Amino acid sequence: MDLPTIAITEEMLEPLVQGVIANVSVVLPVGLALMAVFLGIRIIPGLVSRFMRL
C-alpha cells in the first residue's frame, strides 16, 4: 500500500514562520517582565532585611 507523498514548499511554510515570529515578539517581553518581577520579589526582602540589621 503506497501512501501519497506531499511536497512541502517554502510558500507553504511562510505563514507558519511568520506566525511564530509574531508570537515570539509578543511573548518574549512579557516573559522577561515576569521573570524580572519574580526575581525582584525574591531579592528585595533579603536586601531590606540586610539594611534593617545595619
PyMOL Python script that loads the backbone (N, CA, C, O; Angstrom):
from pymol import cmd

cmd.read_pdbstr("""\
ATOM      1  N   MET A   1       0.852  -1.177   0.000  1.00  0.00           N
ATOM      2  CA  MET A   1       0.000   0.000   0.000  1.00  0.00           C
ATOM      3  C   MET A   1       0.898   1.241   0.000  1.00  0.00           C
ATOM      4  O   MET A   1       1.664   1.460   0.938  1.00  0.00           O
ATOM      5  N   ASP A   2       0.800   2.027  -1.033  1.00  0.00           N
ATOM      6  CA  ASP A   2       1.608   3.239  -1.158  1.00  0.00           C
ATOM      7  C   ASP A   2       0.843   4.435  -0.620  1.00  0.00           C
ATOM      8  O   ASP A   2      -0.310   4.669  -0.980  1.00  0.00           O
ATOM      9  N   LEU A   3       1.497   5.179   0.237  1.00  0.00           N
ATOM     10  CA  LEU A   3       0.897   6.399   0.767  1.00  0.00           C
ATOM     11  C   LEU A   3       1.211   7.557  -0.171  1.00  0.00           C
ATOM     12  O   LEU A   3       2.281   7.596  -0.779  1.00  0.00           O
ATOM     13  N   PRO A   4       0.284   8.496  -0.288  1.00  0.00           N
ATOM     14  CA  PRO A   4       0.561   9.652  -1.159  1.00  0.00           C
ATOM     15  C   PRO A   4       1.651  10.533  -0.552  1.00  0.00           C
ATOM     16  O   PRO A   4       1.722  10.699   0.665  1.00  0.00           O
ATOM     17  N   THR A   5       2.476  11.079  -1.393  1.00  0.00           N
ATOM     18  CA  THR A   5       3.534  11.970  -0.922  1.00  0.00           C
ATOM     19  C   THR A   5       3.103  13.415  -1.138  1.00  0.00           C
ATOM     20  O   THR A   5       2.411  13.739  -2.103  1.00  0.00           O
ATOM     21  N   ILE A   6       3.523  14.260  -0.232  1.00  0.00           N
ATOM     22  CA  ILE A   6       3.193  15.684  -0.304  1.00  0.00           C
ATOM     23  C   ILE A   6       4.509  16.450  -0.344  1.00  0.00           C
ATOM     24  O   ILE A   6       5.392  16.245   0.488  1.00  0.00           O
ATOM     25  N   ALA A   7       4.618  17.320  -1.309  1.00  0.00           N
ATOM     26  CA  ALA A   7       5.810  18.156  -1.409  1.00  0.00           C
ATOM     27  C   ALA A   7       5.558  19.445  -0.631  1.00  0.00           C
ATOM     28  O   ALA A   7       4.664  20.222  -0.966  1.00  0.00           O
ATOM     29  N   ILE A   8       6.358  19.658   0.409  1.00  0.00           N
ATOM     30  CA  ILE A   8       6.215  20.870   1.221  1.00  0.00           C
ATOM     31  C   ILE A   8       7.133  21.928   0.632  1.00  0.00           C
ATOM     32  O   ILE A   8       8.344  21.734   0.518  1.00  0.00           O
ATOM     33  N   THR A   9       6.538  23.034   0.265  1.00  0.00           N
ATOM     34  CA  THR A   9       7.311  24.102  -0.367  1.00  0.00           C
ATOM     35  C   THR A   9       7.546  25.232   0.623  1.00  0.00           C
ATOM     36  O   THR A   9       6.941  25.284   1.694  1.00  0.00           O
ATOM     37  N   GLU A  10       8.428  26.123   0.242  1.00  0.00           N
ATOM     38  CA  GLU A  10       8.726  27.278   1.082  1.00  0.00           C
ATOM     39  C   GLU A  10       7.505  28.175   1.231  1.00  0.00           C
ATOM     40  O   GLU A  10       7.308  28.779   2.285  1.00  0.00           O
ATOM     41  N   GLU A  11       6.689  28.269   0.194  1.00  0.00           N
ATOM     42  CA  GLU A  11       5.480  29.097   0.264  1.00  0.00           C
ATOM     43  C   GLU A  11       4.482  28.539   1.274  1.00  0.00           C
ATOM     44  O   GLU A  11       3.723  29.296   1.880  1.00  0.00           O
ATOM     45  N   MET A  12       4.481  27.225   1.456  1.00  0.00           N
ATOM     46  CA  MET A  12       3.569  26.622   2.421  1.00  0.00           C
ATOM     47  C   MET A  12       4.020  26.893   3.860  1.00  0.00           C
ATOM     48  O   MET A  12       3.191  26.992   4.765  1.00  0.00           O
ATOM     49  N   LEU A  13       5.313  27.011   4.063  1.00  0.00           N
ATOM     50  CA  LEU A  13       5.843  27.230   5.405  1.00  0.00           C
ATOM     51  C   LEU A  13       5.882  28.701   5.799  1.00  0.00           C
ATOM     52  O   LEU A  13       6.032  29.013   6.981  1.00  0.00           O
ATOM     53  N   GLU A  14       5.752  29.598   4.853  1.00  0.00           N
ATOM     54  CA  GLU A  14       5.870  31.031   5.134  1.00  0.00           C
ATOM     55  C   GLU A  14       4.860  31.525   6.177  1.00  0.00           C
ATOM     56  O   GLU A  14       5.269  32.248   7.085  1.00  0.00           O
ATOM     57  N   PRO A  15       3.562  31.180   6.105  1.00  0.00           N
ATOM     58  CA  PRO A  15       2.626  31.647   7.153  1.00  0.00           C
ATOM     59  C   PRO A  15       2.982  31.098   8.538  1.00  0.00           C
ATOM     60  O   PRO A  15       2.808  31.791   9.541  1.00  0.00           O
ATOM     61  N   LEU A  16       3.472  29.872   8.597  1.00  0.00           N
ATOM     62  CA  LEU A  16       3.865  29.287   9.872  1.00  0.00           C
ATOM     63  C   LEU A  16       5.036  30.046  10.487  1.00  0.00           C
ATOM     64  O   LEU A  16       5.028  30.347  11.681  1.00  0.00           O
ATOM     65  N   VAL A  17       6.030  30.350   9.680  1.00  0.00           N
ATOM     66  CA  VAL A  17       7.200  31.083  10.158  1.00  0.00           C
ATOM     67  C   VAL A  17       6.801  32.487  10.600  1.00  0.00           C
ATOM     68  O   VAL A  17       7.263  32.960  11.639  1.00  0.00           O
ATOM     69  N   GLN A  18       5.963  33.148   9.840  1.00  0.00           N
ATOM     70  CA  GLN A  18       5.521  34.496  10.205  1.00  0.00           C
ATOM     71  C   GLN A  18       4.731  34.476  11.511  1.00  0.00           C
ATOM     72  O   GLN A  18       4.874  35.381  12.334  1.00  0.00           O
ATOM     73  N   GLY A  19       3.912  33.467  11.705  1.00  0.00           N
ATOM     74  CA  GLY A  19       3.150  33.351  12.950  1.00  0.00           C
ATOM     75  C   GLY A  19       4.049  33.132  14.154  1.00  0.00           C
ATOM     76  O   GLY A  19       3.821  33.721  15.211  1.00  0.00           O
ATOM     77  N   VAL A  20       5.058  32.302  14.012  1.00  0.00           N
ATOM     78  CA  VAL A  20       5.991  32.052  15.113  1.00  0.00           C
ATOM     79  C   VAL A  20       6.754  33.330  15.453  1.00  0.00           C
ATOM     80  O   VAL A  20       6.920  33.657  16.628  1.00  0.00           O
ATOM     81  N   ILE A  21       7.215  34.049  14.441  1.00  0.00           N
ATOM     82  CA  ILE A  21       7.963  35.290  14.670  1.00  0.00           C
ATOM     83  C   ILE A  21       7.075  36.322  15.359  1.00  0.00           C
ATOM     84  O   ILE A  21       7.526  37.008  16.277  1.00  0.00           O
ATOM     85  N   ALA A  22       5.829  36.440  14.931  1.00  0.00           N
ATOM     86  CA  ALA A  22       4.913  37.413  15.542  1.00  0.00           C
ATOM     87  C   ALA A  22       4.642  37.063  17.005  1.00  0.00           C
ATOM     88  O   ALA A  22       4.590  37.954  17.853  1.00  0.00           O
ATOM     89  N   ASN A  23       4.471  35.790  17.305  1.00  0.00           N
ATOM     90  CA  ASN A  23       4.185  35.391  18.686  1.00  0.00           C
ATOM     91  C   ASN A  23       5.402  35.544  19.589  1.00  0.00           C
ATOM     92  O   ASN A  23       5.264  35.924  20.751  1.00  0.00           O
ATOM     93  N   VAL A  24       6.575  35.257  19.075  1.00  0.00           N
ATOM     94  CA  VAL A  24       7.785  35.405  19.884  1.00  0.00           C
ATOM     95  C   VAL A  24       8.011  36.871  20.228  1.00  0.00           C
ATOM     96  O   VAL A  24       8.445  37.191  21.335  1.00  0.00           O
ATOM     97  N   SER A  25       7.722  37.755  19.292  1.00  0.00           N
ATOM     98  CA  SER A  25       7.926  39.179  19.565  1.00  0.00           C
ATOM     99  C   SER A  25       6.952  39.702  20.621  1.00  0.00           C
ATOM    100  O   SER A  25       7.199  40.755  21.209  1.00  0.00           O
ATOM    101  N   VAL A  26       5.867  39.000  20.870  1.00  0.00           N
ATOM    102  CA  VAL A  26       4.920  39.391  21.919  1.00  0.00           C
ATOM    103  C   VAL A  26       5.242  38.679  23.235  1.00  0.00           C
ATOM    104  O   VAL A  26       5.225  39.300  24.298  1.00  0.00           O
ATOM    105  N   VAL A  27       5.530  37.396  23.165  1.00  0.00           N
ATOM    106  CA  VAL A  27       5.707  36.591  24.374  1.00  0.00           C
ATOM    107  C   VAL A  27       7.038  36.885  25.062  1.00  0.00           C
ATOM    108  O   VAL A  27       7.107  36.857  26.291  1.00  0.00           O
ATOM    109  N   LEU A  28       8.086  37.162  24.308  1.00  0.00           N
ATOM    110  CA  LEU A  28       9.401  37.370  24.905  1.00  0.00           C
ATOM    111  C   LEU A  28       9.446  38.551  25.871  1.00  0.00           C
ATOM    112  O   LEU A  28       9.949  38.379  26.981  1.00  0.00           O
ATOM    113  N   PRO A  29       8.947  39.751  25.515  1.00  0.00           N
ATOM    114  CA  PRO A  29       8.958  40.842  26.502  1.00  0.00           C
ATOM    115  C   PRO A  29       8.099  40.547  27.734  1.00  0.00           C
ATOM    116  O   PRO A  29       8.468  40.907  28.852  1.00  0.00           O
ATOM    117  N   VAL A  30       6.975  39.903  27.529  1.00  0.00           N
ATOM    118  CA  VAL A  30       6.114  39.565  28.668  1.00  0.00           C
ATOM    119  C   VAL A  30       6.823  38.566  29.584  1.00  0.00           C
ATOM    120  O   VAL A  30       6.775  38.705  30.806  1.00  0.00           O
ATOM    121  N   GLY A  31       7.471  37.575  29.009  1.00  0.00           N
ATOM    122  CA  GLY A  31       8.202  36.588  29.797  1.00  0.00           C
ATOM    123  C   GLY A  31       9.361  37.209  30.554  1.00  0.00           C
ATOM    124  O   GLY A  31       9.593  36.872  31.714  1.00  0.00           O
ATOM    125  N   LEU A  32      10.090  38.112  29.915  1.00  0.00           N
ATOM    126  CA  LEU A  32      11.193  38.785  30.597  1.00  0.00           C
ATOM    127  C   LEU A  32      10.689  39.658  31.736  1.00  0.00           C
ATOM    128  O   LEU A  32      11.319  39.724  32.792  1.00  0.00           O
ATOM    129  N   ALA A  33       9.561  40.327  31.533  1.00  0.00           N
ATOM    130  CA  ALA A  33       8.996  41.168  32.595  1.00  0.00           C
ATOM    131  C   ALA A  33       8.561  40.304  33.786  1.00  0.00           C
ATOM    132  O   ALA A  33       8.810  40.666  34.936  1.00  0.00           O
ATOM    133  N   LEU A  34       7.921  39.178  33.519  1.00  0.00           N
ATOM    134  CA  LEU A  34       7.510  38.290  34.608  1.00  0.00           C
ATOM    135  C   LEU A  34       8.720  37.744  35.355  1.00  0.00           C
ATOM    136  O   LEU A  34       8.702  37.645  36.582  1.00  0.00           O
ATOM    137  N   MET A  35       9.768  37.390  34.619  1.00  0.00           N
ATOM    138  CA  MET A  35      10.969  36.889  35.271  1.00  0.00           C
ATOM    139  C   MET A  35      11.596  37.970  36.157  1.00  0.00           C
ATOM    140  O   MET A  35      12.076  37.675  37.251  1.00  0.00           O
ATOM    141  N   ALA A  36      11.592  39.213  35.688  1.00  0.00           N
ATOM    142  CA  ALA A  36      12.144  40.312  36.474  1.00  0.00           C
ATOM    143  C   ALA A  36      11.318  40.539  37.746  1.00  0.00           C
ATOM    144  O   ALA A  36      11.876  40.807  38.810  1.00  0.00           O
ATOM    145  N   VAL A  37      10.007  40.433  37.636  1.00  0.00           N
ATOM    146  CA  VAL A  37       9.142  40.613  38.812  1.00  0.00           C
ATOM    147  C   VAL A  37       9.411  39.513  39.832  1.00  0.00           C
ATOM    148  O   VAL A  37       9.557  39.791  41.022  1.00  0.00           O
ATOM    149  N   PHE A  38       9.479  38.263  39.372  1.00  0.00           N
ATOM    150  CA  PHE A  38       9.729  37.159  40.296  1.00  0.00           C
ATOM    151  C   PHE A  38      11.110  37.274  40.930  1.00  0.00           C
ATOM    152  O   PHE A  38      11.275  36.978  42.113  1.00  0.00           O
ATOM    153  N   LEU A  39      12.087  37.694  40.164  1.00  0.00           N
ATOM    154  CA  LEU A  39      13.430  37.880  40.702  1.00  0.00           C
ATOM    155  C   LEU A  39      13.442  39.006  41.732  1.00  0.00           C
ATOM    156  O   LEU A  39      14.091  38.890  42.772  1.00  0.00           O
ATOM    157  N   GLY A  40      12.725  40.095  41.447  1.00  0.00           N
ATOM    158  CA  GLY A  40      12.625  41.198  42.395  1.00  0.00           C
ATOM    159  C   GLY A  40      11.948  40.789  43.684  1.00  0.00           C
ATOM    160  O   GLY A  40      12.375  41.195  44.765  1.00  0.00           O
ATOM    161  N   ILE A  41      10.896  39.991  43.586  1.00  0.00           N
ATOM    162  CA  ILE A  41      10.195  39.508  44.774  1.00  0.00           C
ATOM    163  C   ILE A  41      11.123  38.630  45.601  1.00  0.00           C
ATOM    164  O   ILE A  41      11.032  38.607  46.828  1.00  0.00           O
ATOM    165  N   ARG A  42      12.001  37.918  44.939  1.00  0.00           N
ATOM    166  CA  ARG A  42      12.927  37.032  45.646  1.00  0.00           C
ATOM    167  C   ARG A  42      14.078  37.812  46.306  1.00  0.00           C
ATOM    168  O   ARG A  42      14.506  37.448  47.401  1.00  0.00           O
ATOM    169  N   ILE A  43      14.577  38.857  45.675  1.00  0.00           N
ATOM    170  CA  ILE A  43      15.776  39.558  46.146  1.00  0.00           C
ATOM    171  C   ILE A  43      15.457  40.707  47.101  1.00  0.00           C
ATOM    172  O   ILE A  43      16.179  40.898  48.080  1.00  0.00           O
ATOM    173  N   ILE A  44      14.419  41.463  46.851  1.00  0.00           N
ATOM    174  CA  ILE A  44      14.139  42.690  47.618  1.00  0.00           C
ATOM    175  C   ILE A  44      13.950  42.422  49.113  1.00  0.00           C
ATOM    176  O   ILE A  44      14.521  43.165  49.911  1.00  0.00           O
ATOM    177  N   PRO A  45      13.196  41.423  49.544  1.00  0.00           N
ATOM    178  CA  PRO A  45      13.076  41.202  51.001  1.00  0.00           C
ATOM    179  C   PRO A  45      14.427  40.939  51.670  1.00  0.00           C
ATOM    180  O   PRO A  45      14.661  41.390  52.791  1.00  0.00           O
ATOM    181  N   GLY A  46      15.311  40.215  50.991  1.00  0.00           N
ATOM    182  CA  GLY A  46      16.637  39.971  51.565  1.00  0.00           C
ATOM    183  C   GLY A  46      17.442  41.252  51.699  1.00  0.00           C
ATOM    184  O   GLY A  46      18.149  41.436  52.690  1.00  0.00           O
ATOM    185  N   LEU A  47      17.347  42.135  50.724  1.00  0.00           N
ATOM    186  CA  LEU A  47      18.060  43.410  50.803  1.00  0.00           C
ATOM    187  C   LEU A  47      17.497  44.290  51.912  1.00  0.00           C
ATOM    188  O   LEU A  47      18.252  44.929  52.644  1.00  0.00           O
ATOM    189  N   VAL A  48      16.175  44.325  52.037  1.00  0.00           N
ATOM    190  CA  VAL A  48      15.549  45.143  53.078  1.00  0.00           C
ATOM    191  C   VAL A  48      15.962  44.643  54.456  1.00  0.00           C
ATOM    192  O   VAL A  48      16.308  45.444  55.324  1.00  0.00           O
ATOM    193  N   SER A  49      15.930  43.331  54.666  1.00  0.00           N
ATOM    194  CA  SER A  49      16.305  42.803  55.981  1.00  0.00           C
ATOM    195  C   SER A  49      17.787  43.046  56.257  1.00  0.00           C
ATOM    196  O   SER A  49      18.166  43.266  57.408  1.00  0.00           O
ATOM    197  N   ARG A  50      18.623  43.012  55.235  1.00  0.00           N
ATOM    198  CA  ARG A  50      20.041  43.260  55.430  1.00  0.00           C
ATOM    199  C   ARG A  50      20.274  44.708  55.857  1.00  0.00           C
ATOM    200  O   ARG A  50      21.085  44.963  56.747  1.00  0.00           O
ATOM    201  N   PHE A  51      19.575  45.656  55.236  1.00  0.00           N
ATOM    202  CA  PHE A  51      19.747  47.057  55.608  1.00  0.00           C
ATOM    203  C   PHE A  51      19.109  47.370  56.953  1.00  0.00           C
ATOM    204  O   PHE A  51      19.552  48.299  57.628  1.00  0.00           O
ATOM    205  N   MET A  52      18.103  46.644  57.359  1.00  0.00           N
ATOM    206  CA  MET A  52      17.481  46.849  58.661  1.00  0.00           C
ATOM    207  C   MET A  52      18.421  46.423  59.797  1.00  0.00           C
ATOM    208  O   MET A  52      18.371  46.981  60.893  1.00  0.00           O
ATOM    209  N   ARG A  53      19.269  45.440  59.530  1.00  0.00           N
ATOM    210  CA  ARG A  53      20.191  44.942  60.553  1.00  0.00           C
ATOM    211  C   ARG A  53      21.385  45.870  60.767  1.00  0.00           C
ATOM    212  O   ARG A  53      22.054  45.773  61.795  1.00  0.00           O
ATOM    213  N   LEU A  54      21.669  46.770  59.816  1.00  0.00           N
ATOM    214  CA  LEU A  54      22.824  47.666  59.954  1.00  0.00           C
ATOM    215  C   LEU A  54      22.641  48.718  61.012  1.00  0.00           C
ATOM    216  O   LEU A  54      23.536  49.535  61.231  1.00  0.00           O
TER     217      LEU A  54
END
""", "prot")
cmd.dss("prot")
cmd.show_as("cartoon", "prot")
cmd.util.cbc("prot")
cmd.orient("prot")
